[in-house]
Amino acid sequence: MSIDAIFKALADPTRLRIARLLSAMELAVGELAQVLGQSQPRVSRHVGILCDAGLAERRREGSWVFLRAVGGEDAGPVLAALDRLLATAQAQHPEFAEQCAADRRKLAAIRSARDSNAENYFARHAGEWDELRALHTPDIEVEDELARALADAPLGAVLDIGTGTGRMAELFADDADHIVALDKNLEMLRVARAKLQHLPTAQVELVQGDFADLPFAAASFDTVLLHQVLHFAQDPELAMTEAARVTRPGGRIAIVDFAAHTNEELRDRYQHARLGFSDRQMEALLGAAGFVASQPVALEGAQLVVKIWIGKRRGSPVEDTAKQTASSRKEAHS
């Protein structure tokens, strides 16, 4: 990180405004242009300078490019100090404060547009979801049970795989150090972004990605969630292996899904690749991925039984591979 590049990047009124906007929420380049009242190419040039200086980072979602601030205490003392400096400048400099306040007011239109898009999406799919919800235990009961199942240890850094509407990220945001909400579907990410936009940008991060190829380094998370996701996997073993790869030794995975059932309609109407999982199947999946399974929790009383399976990561992927190799050698020589 170049101190010279940082201060050069901030030596421009528009880039100062962008820095303050990104401290409030993650924004697409087009949304920034809307707030700033400038052309998108011009805003992109400013964004490029901020990103090159390490003050912001880009993430592409389809044809959109989203920007988020690189700041806060976790970003290191220099960027954390810059956050505080800009906040102080906004508080103490009337002209800068007035401009920032005007920009923040324009963010209301962005938030409103996101909410409207989310409502439209729900309206199109509400009938399908209501029919599916009627088949299983109410969501609030499942959420309460999941929260209890995870309450015996700190959540730490959380990965919510297949975040959908962002409900799990919202549920655990206050108790986690940081949450990454991942989904492959761009439209669902837009819905989640609308739902989570009231949370601090440093607390929740939205990422497009596939559960079969997670875009994260090994051992990045303390808690991994797969809430009503695994039944969409054509290859659950691969999804579990990837989840294990990004889970730290001693970390936990929580899987919420249906117990094994015979409702074939869910394949055709809702694209479920798996008709739930038996405890034996799930224990095997967890064990093969390097997790020690605890006693599952069943939420019965409806046509589809919802189950919660919790697993604790035994060790690093390298350690697990070494153990498996040693075990294979031992069997070969016995």
NORDA-V457240 format. One record per pair of residues at least 24 apart in sequence whose ideal C-beta (glycine too) atoms are under 8 Angstrom apart, sorted by the first residue. I is the first residue (numbers start at 0). GAP is how many residues later the second one is. D is the distance in Angstrom with one decimal. If there is no record, write none. Layout:
I&GAP&D / I&GAP&D
This chain:
0&53&5.0 / 0&75&7.7 / 0&77&6.8 / 1&51&7.2 / 2&75&7.3 / 4&47&6.7 / 4&48&4.3 / 4&49&7.6 / 5&47&5.0 / 5&48&7.0 / 5&49&6.5 / 5&72&7.3 / 5&76&7.2 / 7&41&7.9 / 7&45&7.3 / 8&40&5.1 / 8&41&5.4 / 8&43&7.4 / 8&44&3.7 / 8&46&5.8 / 9&45&7.5 / 9&72&7.6 / 11&34&7.1 / 11&37&7.8 / 12&86&7.9 / 13&24&7.0 / 13&29&7.9 / 13&32&5.3 / 14&31&5.2 / 14&34&6.5 / 14&35&5.8 / 15&70&7.1 / 15&80&7.3 / 16&82&6.4 / 16&83&7.0 / 16&86&5.7 / 17&25&7.7 / 17&28&6.0 / 17&29&6.8 / 17&32&6.3 / 17&38&7.5 / 17&49&7.9 / 18&31&6.9 / 18&36&6.4 / 18&37&7.6 / 18&50&6.9 / 18&67&6.0 / 19&66&6.1 / 19&70&6.4 / 19&80&5.0 / 19&83&7.0 / 20&82&5.7 / 20&83&7.8 / 20&86&7.1 / 21&34&5.8 / 21&45&5.9 / 21&46&6.2 / 21&47&3.9 / 21&179&7.2 / 22&46&5.2 / 22&48&6.5 / 22&60&6.6 / 22&63&7.4 / 22&64&7.8 / 22&178&7.0 / 23&80&6.5 / 23&83&6.4 / 23&177&7.1 / 24&82&6.7 / 24&85&7.9 / 24&86&8.0 / 24&172&5.7 / 24&176&5.7 / 25&40&5.5 / 25&41&6.8 / 25&42&4.5 / 25&167&7.3 / 25&175&5.5 / 25&179&7.9 / 25&180&7.0 / 26&39&6.9 / 26&40&5.7 / 26&83&7.0 / 27&36&5.0 / 27&37&6.6 / 27&38&5.2 / 27&39&7.4 / 28&35&7.7 / 28&36&5.1 / 28&37&7.9 / 28&38&6.6 / 29&34&7.3 / 30&79&5.1 / 31&35&6.8 / 33&72&7.3 / 33&75&7.5 / 33&76&7.0 / 34&68&5.6 / 34&71&4.4 / 34&72&6.4 / 34&75&6.9 / 35&67&7.4 / 53&25&7.5 / 54&24&7.2 / 54&27&7.6 / 58&148&6.7 / 58&149&7.6 / 59&148&7.8 / 60&125&5.6 / 60&128&6.1 / 60&147&4.7 / 61&124&4.7 / 61&146&7.6 / 63&122&8.0 / 65&140&7.8 / 67&133&5.8 / 67&137&7.1 / 68&132&6.2 / 68&133&7.9 / 70&131&7.1 / 71&130&4.2 / 73&104&7.6 / 73&128&7.3 / 110&83&7.7 / 110&86&5.8 / 113&76&7.0 / 113&79&6.1 / 113&80&3.8 / 113&83&6.3 / 114&79&5.2 / 116&73&5.9 / 116&74&7.6 / 116&77&6.7 / 117&72&7.0 / 117&73&4.6 / 117&76&3.9 / 117&77&6.7 / 120&66&6.2 / 120&69&7.6 / 120&70&5.4 / 121&69&7.6 / 127&141&7.3 / 127&142&7.2 / 131&134&7.8 / 131&138&6.3 / 134&128&7.4 / 134&167&6.3 / 134&168&4.7 / 134&169&4.7 / 135&122&7.0 / 135&163&7.8 / 135&166&4.9 / 135&167&7.1 / 135&168&4.1 / 135&169&7.5 / 135&170&5.2 / 136&162&4.1 / 136&163&7.5 / 136&164&6.3 / 136&165&5.3 / 136&168&7.9 / 136&169&5.0 / 138&28&7.8 / 140&158&6.2 / 141&114&6.4 / 141&157&6.0 / 141&164&5.4 / 141&166&7.7 / 142&24&7.7 / 142&28&5.8 / 144&152&5.8 / 144&154&6.1 / 144&163&6.1 / 145&81&7.6 / 145&108&6.4 / 145&110&6.0 / 145&162&5.7 / 146&24&7.1 / 146&25&7.7 / 148&105&6.7 / 148&148&6.0 / 148&159&5.4 / 148&161&5.6 / 149&73&6.9 / 149&102&7.1 / 149&104&6.0 / 149&160&7.4 / 152&99&7.0 / 153&68&7.2 / 154&67&6.5 / 154&68&4.7 / 155&65&7.4 / 155&66&2.9 / 155&67&6.1 / 155&92&7.9 / 155&95&7.4 / 156&63&6.8 / 156&64&4.9 / 156&65&5.1 / 156&66&7.4 / 157&63&6.4 / 157&64&7.1 / 157&65&4.6 / 157&66&7.6 / 157&67&6.7 / 158&55&7.8 / 158&57&7.2 / 158&61&7.3 / 158&62&4.3 / 158&64&7.4 / 158&65&4.8 / 158&66&7.0 / 158&84&8.0 / 158&87&6.4 / 159&65&4.7 / 159&67&7.2 / 160&50&5.0 / 160&53&7.5 / 160&63&6.5 / 160&64&6.5 / 160&65&5.1 / 160&68&5.9 / 160&78&7.9 / 160&82&6.6 / 161&49&6.2 / 161&64&6.5 / 161&65&7.2 / 161&66&7.7 / 161&67&3.4 / 161&70&7.3 / 162&25&7.4 / 162&26&7.8 / 162&29&5.3 / 162&43&7.5 / 163&24&5.5 / 163&27&7.7 / 163&28&6.9 / 163&63&7.7 / 163&64&7.7 / 164&26&5.3 / 164&27&5.9 / 164&30&5.8 / 165&25&7.1 / 165&26&3.2 / 165&27&7.5 / 165&29&4.3 / 165&30&4.8 / 165&40&7.7 / 166&28&7.3 / 166&60&7.8 / 167&57&5.3 / 167&59&5.0 / 168&27&5.9 / 168&35&5.5 / 169&25&6.2 / 169&26&6.0 / 169&29&7.4 / 171&53&7.8 / 172&26&5.4 / 172&30&5.7 / 172&31&6.0 / 175&27&7.8 / 175&47&7.3 / 176&45&7.9 / 177&24&7.5 / 177&25&6.5 / 177&26&7.8 / 177&27&7.2 / 178&24&6.7 / 178&25&5.0 / 178&26&7.2 / 179&24&7.9 / 179&25&4.9 / 179&26&7.8 / 179&27&5.8 / 179&36&7.5 / 179&41&7.5 / 180&24&7.1 / 180&25&5.1 / 180&26&7.2 / 181&24&7.8 / 181&25&4.8 / 181&26&7.4 / 181&27&4.8 / 181&29&7.6 / 181&32&7.3 / 182&25&6.8 / 182&26&7.7 / 183&24&6.7 / 183&25&6.6 / 183&26&5.1 / 183&27&7.5 / 210&28&4.7 / 210&31&6.3 / 210&32&7.3 / 211&26&5.1 / 211&27&5.8 / 211&30&6.2 / 212&29&6.8 / 213&28&4.9 / 213&29&7.5 / 213&31&7.2 / 213&32&5.5 / 215&30&4.8 / 216&29&7.4 / 217&27&5.3 / 217&28&6.4 / 217&98&7.4 / 217&99&6.2 / 218&26&8.0 / 218&27&7.0 / 218&28&7.0 / 218&29&4.5 / 218&30&7.0 / 218&97&6.4 / 219&26&4.9 / 219&28&7.4 / 220&25&5.5 / 220&26&5.8 / 220&27&6.6 / 220&30&6.4 / 221&25&7.7 / 221&26&5.6 / 221&29&4.6 / 221&30&7.3 / 222&28&6.3 / 222&29&5.3 / 222&30&7.7 / 222&31&7.0 / 223&27&7.1 / 223&28&7.4 / 223&29&4.6 / 223&30&7.3 / 224&28&7.8 / 224&29&5.2 / 224&31&7.8 / 225&27&7.2 / 225&28&7.3 / 225&29&4.8 / 225&30&7.2 / 225&31&7.4 / 226&27&7.8 / 226&29&4.6 / 227&28&6.0 / 227&29&6.2 / 227&30&8.0 / 228&28&7.5 / 229&25&6.0 / 229&27&5.2 / 229&44&7.1 / 229&47&7.1 / 230&26&5.6 / 230&27&6.3 / 230&35&8.0 / 230&41&4.8 / 230&42&6.5 / 230&43&4.5 / 230&44&7.5 / 230&45&6.5 / 230&46&7.6 / 231&39&6.8 / 231&40&6.6 / 231&41&5.7 / 231&42&7.9 / 232&40&6.1 / 232&41&7.0 / 233&39&5.1 / 235&38&6.7 / 235&41&7.8 / 235&49&5.9 / 236&48&6.5 / 236&51&6.6 / 236&52&7.7 / 239&45&5.0 / 239&46&7.1 / 239&48&7.2 / 239&49&4.1 / 240&47&7.9 / 240&48&5.4 / 242&46&6.9 / 243&45&4.0 / 243&46&4.8 / 243&47&6.5 / 243&69&6.6 / 243&73&6.9 / 244&72&5.6 / 246&44&8.0 / 246&66&4.7 / 247&65&6.6 / 248&64&5.5 / 248&65&7.4 / 248&66&4.9 / 248&67&5.4 / 248&70&7.6 / 249&62&6.8 / 249&63&6.0 / 250&61&7.5 / 250&62&4.7 / 251&58&6.1 / 251&59&6.7 / 251&60&5.5 / 251&61&7.1 / 252&33&7.4 / 252&38&5.8 / 252&57&7.2 / 252&58&4.7 / 252&60&7.3 / 253&54&6.7 / 253&55&7.5 / 253&56&5.4 / 254&27&6.8 / 254&53&7.3 / 254&54&4.5 / 254&55&7.8 / 254&56&7.7 / 255&50&6.6 / 255&51&7.4 / 255&52&5.3 / 256&49&7.4 / 256&50&6.4 / 256&52&7.8 / 257&46&5.1 / 257&47&6.7 / 257&48&6.2 / 257&49&7.1 / 258&39&6.7 / 258&45&7.5 / 258&46&4.0 / 258&47&7.4 / 258&48&4.9 / 260&43&5.8 / 260&44&7.4 / 262&40&7.4 / 262&41&6.9 / 275&28&7.4 / 275&29&7.9 / 276&30&7.6 / 278&28&7.6 / 278&30&7.8 / 281&25&7.7 / 281&27&4.9 / 285&25&4.2 / 289&24&5.1 / 289&25&6.9 / 289&27&7.0 / 289&30&4.4
